[in-house]
């Protein structure tokens, strides 16, 4: 795993936290769905980047 991969993983995790926050703050259920799925995708991408090390 390169330093760039670690940086990308950290950025994805930060973006996922922000997307989860936006999802919780959404006024309606439909408005909360897209940020939630985007956050889950970012979390999975970060996890896969970190697993490349192994």
HUUR-V855753 format. One line per field, one symbol per residue. phi: phi as a letter, one per 20 degrees, with the letter a starting at -180 (. if undefined). A space follows every 10 residues. Layout:
phi->???
This chain:
phi->.effffffff ffffffffff ffffeffcfg feffffffff ffffffffff fgff
